[in-house]
Amino acid sequence: MMPSTSVSPAASAPIPLRRVRFAAAALMLATLAGCASGPYPNKADPFEPLNRGVFSFNDAVDRTVLVPVATTYQKVLPSPVRTGVNNFFANLGDVWNFANSVLQLKPQNSAETFMRLNVNTFFGLGGLIDVASELGIDRHSEDFGQTLGRYGVPSGPYVVLPILGPSTVRDTAALPIDLKGDLVGYVHDIPVRNSMYVLRVVDTRATYLRAGRLIGDAALDKYSFTRDAYLQRRRSEVYDGNPPDDGAGAD
């Protein structure tokens, strides 16, 4: 008769219990890492899962609200009227463009923007007519995010803001300053001010209706396409169209 031996459950299992626990912990960490990095890891976009969620929300708002309103706006208003509206808001924006050109110590851009502002305001019926462009005076779009980038502040990770759309940590931090530089915000009559905000959003969206359709038709992943295009454009804007060829992401 063979002597009986006592065998613990852990020893009798094909795989030691502690290895099972280790594998489970490793699987959990891998899952968490996957959630953090998203299905398509991108070092410029560490918040990709969250960003994709916000992007989907923005895209739904765009399709159900902005696109129909912008399409109606485009159909109802004649092209010269829409051009006048676009020119008017662009002229208001030149005030902040000028301020940031000065902050970035760009004398030529500052002078040209100052010229644009005066020519279009006084000879273009308050900016409704873009006389300056007809005279060959270029527009230089500048904002405080670009000013920070000019002085070496890195862009930080890519983020998608609700309603406002693509941004970076740097540009998001600069947003309150940019809002202070928006002349529409200084209109005291609240209904008039809100109407101007809405009109500007609708006019801007109407301008990009065709581009939006092309992106939707051509891009396999609309989110990635929008992100990469935004980061490339912002990098180009910070370096005035001549970014250094250092293999870095958006600055």
WOSUL-V567026 format. One record per residue. N is the residue number from 0. SS is DSSP state (alpha for helix, beta for strand, coil for the rest). PHI is phi as a letter, one per 30 degrees, with the letter a starting at -180 (none if undefined). NEAR is the number of other C-alpha atoms within 8 Angstrom. Layout:
BEGIN
n:ss:phi:near
N:SS:PHI:NEAR
N:SS:PHI:NEAR
END
This chain:
BEGIN
n:ss:phi:near
0:coil:none:2
1:coil:d:3
2:coil:d:4
3:coil:d:4
4:coil:c:4
5:coil:d:4
6:coil:c:6
7:coil:d:6
8:alpha:e:6
9:alpha:d:7
10:alpha:d:8
11:alpha:d:7
12:coil:d:8
13:coil:e:5
14:coil:c:6
15:coil:e:9
16:alpha:e:8
17:alpha:d:6
18:alpha:d:8
19:alpha:d:9
20:alpha:d:8
21:alpha:d:8
22:alpha:d:8
23:alpha:d:8
24:alpha:d:8
25:alpha:d:8
26:alpha:d:8
27:alpha:d:8
28:alpha:d:8
29:alpha:d:8
30:alpha:d:8
31:alpha:d:8
32:alpha:d:8
33:alpha:d:9
34:alpha:d:9
35:alpha:d:10
36:alpha:c:13
37:coil:i:11
38:coil:d:6
39:coil:b:5
40:coil:e:9
41:coil:b:7
42:coil:d:6
43:coil:d:9
44:coil:b:10
45:coil:d:12
46:coil:c:12
47:alpha:e:11
48:alpha:e:10
49:alpha:d:7
50:alpha:d:10
51:alpha:d:10
52:alpha:d:8
53:alpha:d:11
54:alpha:d:12
55:alpha:d:8
56:alpha:d:9
57:alpha:d:11
58:alpha:d:8
59:alpha:d:8
60:alpha:d:10
61:alpha:d:9
62:alpha:d:9
63:alpha:c:8
64:alpha:b:8
65:alpha:d:11
66:alpha:d:12
67:alpha:d:9
68:alpha:d:9
69:alpha:d:13
70:alpha:d:10
71:alpha:d:8
72:alpha:e:11
73:alpha:d:11
74:alpha:d:7
75:alpha:d:6
76:coil:d:8
77:coil:d:8
78:alpha:e:7
79:alpha:d:6
80:alpha:d:8
81:alpha:d:11
82:alpha:d:9
83:alpha:d:11
84:alpha:d:10
85:alpha:d:12
86:alpha:d:12
87:alpha:d:12
88:alpha:d:10
89:alpha:d:9
90:alpha:d:12
91:alpha:d:12
92:alpha:d:10
93:alpha:d:14
94:alpha:d:10
95:alpha:d:13
96:alpha:e:13
97:alpha:d:13
98:alpha:d:9
99:alpha:d:12
100:alpha:d:13
101:alpha:d:10
102:alpha:d:8
103:coil:d:9
104:coil:h:6
105:coil:c:9
106:alpha:d:8
107:alpha:d:6
108:alpha:d:10
109:alpha:d:12
110:alpha:d:8
111:alpha:d:11
112:alpha:d:15
113:alpha:d:10
114:alpha:d:10
115:alpha:e:14
116:alpha:e:11
117:alpha:d:9
118:alpha:d:11
119:alpha:d:17
120:alpha:d:11
121:alpha:c:9
122:alpha:c:9
123:coil:c:12
124:coil:h:9
125:coil:i:10
126:coil:j:16
127:coil:d:13
128:coil:c:11
129:coil:d:10
130:alpha:d:10
131:alpha:e:12
132:alpha:d:10
133:alpha:d:7
134:coil:d:6
135:coil:i:6
136:coil:c:11
137:coil:d:9
138:coil:c:9
139:coil:c:7
140:coil:d:6
141:coil:b:11
142:coil:b:10
143:alpha:d:12
144:alpha:d:12
145:alpha:d:12
146:alpha:d:13
147:alpha:d:10
148:alpha:d:12
149:alpha:e:10
150:coil:c:7
151:coil:j:6
152:coil:d:9
153:coil:d:7
154:coil:d:12
155:coil:i:9
156:coil:d:11
157:beta:d:15
158:beta:b:11
159:beta:c:13
160:beta:c:9
161:coil:e:9
162:coil:i:6
163:coil:d:6
164:beta:i:9
165:beta:d:11
166:beta:a:11
167:beta:b:12
168:alpha:e:11
169:alpha:d:12
170:alpha:d:12
171:alpha:d:10
172:alpha:d:8
173:alpha:d:10
174:alpha:e:10
175:alpha:e:8
176:alpha:d:8
177:alpha:d:11
178:alpha:d:8
179:alpha:d:8
180:coil:d:8
181:coil:d:11
182:alpha:d:9
183:alpha:d:9
184:alpha:d:9
185:alpha:c:6
186:coil:d:9
187:coil:d:6
188:coil:d:6
189:alpha:d:7
190:alpha:e:6
191:alpha:d:8
192:alpha:d:12
193:alpha:d:8
194:alpha:d:8
195:alpha:d:9
196:alpha:e:9
197:alpha:d:8
198:alpha:d:8
199:alpha:d:10
200:alpha:d:8
201:alpha:d:12
202:alpha:d:13
203:alpha:d:9
204:alpha:d:11
205:alpha:d:12
206:alpha:d:7
207:coil:c:8
208:alpha:d:11
209:alpha:d:7
210:alpha:d:7
211:alpha:d:8
212:alpha:d:8
213:alpha:d:8
214:alpha:d:9
215:alpha:d:8
216:alpha:d:6
217:alpha:c:6
218:coil:d:8
219:coil:d:4
220:coil:b:6
221:alpha:d:9
222:alpha:d:8
223:alpha:d:7
224:alpha:d:9
225:alpha:d:9
226:alpha:d:10
227:alpha:d:8
228:alpha:d:8
229:alpha:d:10
230:alpha:d:11
231:alpha:d:10
232:alpha:d:8
233:alpha:d:11
234:alpha:d:12
235:alpha:d:11
236:alpha:d:9
237:alpha:d:13
238:coil:c:10
239:coil:h:7
240:coil:i:7
241:coil:b:6
242:coil:d:9
243:coil:d:5
244:coil:d:5
245:coil:c:4
246:coil:i:4
247:coil:d:6
248:coil:d:8
249:coil:d:9
250:coil:c:11
END
